[in-house]
Amino acid sequence: MVRLEDLKPGSTGTIHRLSCGRKLRRRLMNMGVVTGTPFEVERVAPLGDPVELKLKDFHLTLRNKEAGDIWVKVDDEL
């Protein structure tokens, strides 16, 4: 498991755990960021903050502080 903020563009995987506060957790879950959701890191800003994800049928941009509270399982590259 790694934190979402540590991934590079093009990385794919699934959401494993949300370790953020109650308000942020509820908001992310309402947007579909739940355990088992597949995602792809679309891009990262030049200074590393924010990060843009593609999950389900939409793009989600998160600050590094928020992305650091999301633990993910990265797909193995063949």
C-alpha positions, 0 to 999 in steps of 0.5 A: 500500500502507498499513499496516493500523493506518492504516485506518478502520472500513468499509475493505476490501482484501486482505492484501499483506505481513506484515513482522513477526517470525517467531513472529508471522508464523507465528501470523497465517498459521496463522489465515489472514492470508496474501497475497491474503486479503480483509478488512474493518475492523469497528471500532477502539477509541476510543483507536485500539488495538486494531483488529478485522478480519473475514476469512474467517468470523471476527473477529480483533482485533489491537494497533496494533503488530501491525497496523502490521506488516501491509501491505494494498492498499485497495479503491478506492471507487466 
